[in-house]
Amino acid sequence: MARPSKIDRFIEVAKDVLFRDGLMLLTDEELVYEVNKRLKEKDKISYRTFAIWKSNNENHKIIKHYVK
């Protein structure tokens, strides 16, 4: 059985990080770091996972589910 995706929780927390008052621009690495600081250990992702999600690679199973 496949593990459940972490993308939903990541997006939820990323919205809080990205839309907070006084936010400066963040690199992708900084965004992943800031979001991971707010996630439980089991929900944290690697930068590589973020890059796959961001790549919009239509052949990746997670992207197929979330990008239409």
Buried (B, 14 or more C-beta within 10 A) or exposed (E): EEEEBBBEBBEEBBEEBEEEEEEEEBEEEEBBEBBBEBBEEEBBBEEEBBEBBEEEBEEBEBBEEEEE
